[in-house]
Structure formats: structure tokens, C-alpha cells
Amino acid sequence: MVPPATFASYYGRPIVKTAPWERDIPAYLFLGGMAAGSSLLAAGADLRNLPELRRVARIGAFVGGAAGTAALIHDLGRPMRFLNMLRTAKPTSPMSVGTWVLAAYGPLASAAATAEIAAMMPRRLPIAGRVLALSARPAGVLAAALAPALAAYTGVLLSDTATPAWHAARRELPFVFAGSAAASAGGLAMVGTCLEQAAPARRMAVGGAVVALVMEARMERSMGLSAETLHAGTAKRLMNASRALTAGGAIGAAVFGVRNRRAAQVSGVALLAGSVCARFAIFEAGQQSARDPRYTVVPQRDRLQRAANA
């Protein structure tokens, strides 16, 4: 009898180092995605002449982008490290591309949101309000043009690492993040917008939730052994909560949120919470897969065996 294989490494250390990131990074993944989805929603509301939805989405994009950037800089330790990443541009590096996208997106989202804030104080800022109003639409459209890249690049960034669970999910992870970003942005707009103007937000929220749930299910099937990390410990609890909140929020938005403002707000909060849980679950699963040598060794042996058979 051959004893069961043990997957130990030298001196008990992991074969793959865990990513040197703290909880600031999954927070940034959520906030950046919500900001990106809000910019798209704001641009559509501007073209459709829905001022309340436009205002909520623009301010949400600004708050999400600013808070996400603050979380990213806090994880880096010093603001200068973020500026140092702008010294070069490397198209083959998801981190370099994402840094430049974020640096370009931030001022545009800020300009559009500042115009909305100035419009609420016309007597105090008469001249500045007019100038900002003229620049609001171009800034909002340009921010919306950068939004898809901002929402999806983080999925590419994670899957481009050597972390087993993230790399195994490389085909679906950007779509999961993009769908979750749309769901969270729609949920945020549902919380702060009246029913008459919230229809585009509801459609975005429901569509994003469906995409996120479908791609999450497909991601788990394609991850192979690494999918075990989503079914254990903290990652399991977070992923189960994410699915329940996202599905419940989407159903509530589609069925009850059309006629009831309170139901729409509760559904929006559920979608936001589901998006947060999804980001933290995927982050925890990746870190756990890096700590256990089995998730590195077994897939490598499988690939070698398939190559030898071929």
C-alpha cells in the first residue's frame, strides 16, 4: 500500500508566497468597481435627462473612486509609491495599465461630481457653477469611457499572479468583477434615487447580478482543485452570503423595487453587500490557496501528465 501523499515544502514554507496585501485591497476592488459602474450609469442618465439619477451616480462615482484610491495608497504605505508607479507605462503589465486608468479616471469623476455639488449651491457658487456645468458632460463621458477598464482590470491583475486560485479563475474573474461592479452601482443608485428615475439603475443592477452569478458558477467549475478554497472557512461564508444577497437583491429589484421605494432601497443595500462579500471571498480564497502547497503541486502534476499523454 502506498501511503497518502503529503504536500510539504522545504522548512514548512509555502511554495508560492501569499500576496503582500491587506484588507485594503479587496476594499479597493469593490470601491473601484462601484465607481466605474456609477460613471457608466451617470453618463446614460445625463443623455436621458434624468437629473436625480445622474447626480446620485456622479457623486457615487466620485466617493467610490476617492475612497478606493485612499485604500490603495494606504496599502502601499506612502502616497509617493503610487506616484512612482506613474513613472513608467508598461502595456503588458495589468498593474501599470490599471494605475494609469485610475490616475486618468479620478480627475474626470471628480470634475463631474463637483459640478453636481456646485449645482446644488447656485447662490454661493454662481460663476464657478456655470463653468463646472459646461465641463460636467465631457468629463462624465470620458470617465464612462474609462469605466469598463477600471471595473475589469482588477480581475486581470489578480489572475496574472502566481496565486493558484486566482490564476485558475483567469478566464472568468474579469467578468465576475465587471458584473459585480454593475450590480453594486445599480444598487447604490436605487438607494438614493426616486422610483420614477431609477429604472436604468434597476436594469443595470439586475443585469450585473445575473452576469456575476453565472460567471461565478462557471468560474468554480473551471478552477479545478483550487475551487475547494471557496468552500472552506471564511471564503465559504463570504461567498454564500454574496450569492444570497446578490440573488435576493436582484429579485427584489425586479419584482418589488418597481413600485415600492423601500423595497428598492433594501434591494440596493443587499446588492452592495453582496458585491463586498464577493470581493473579500475571492481575496480570501486566493490567499488560502497560496498557503497550501497542494494547490500548487497537484495542478502542476496534472499538467505534466496531460502533456506526457499528448
PyMOL commands that set and color helices and strands:
alter all, ss='L'
color gray80, all
select helices_A, chain A and resi 10-12+24-47+51-76+79-87+94-119+126-159+164-168+173-192+199-222+224-231+233-255+261-291+294-309
alter helices_A, ss='H'
color red, helices_A
deselect
rebuild
show_as cartoon
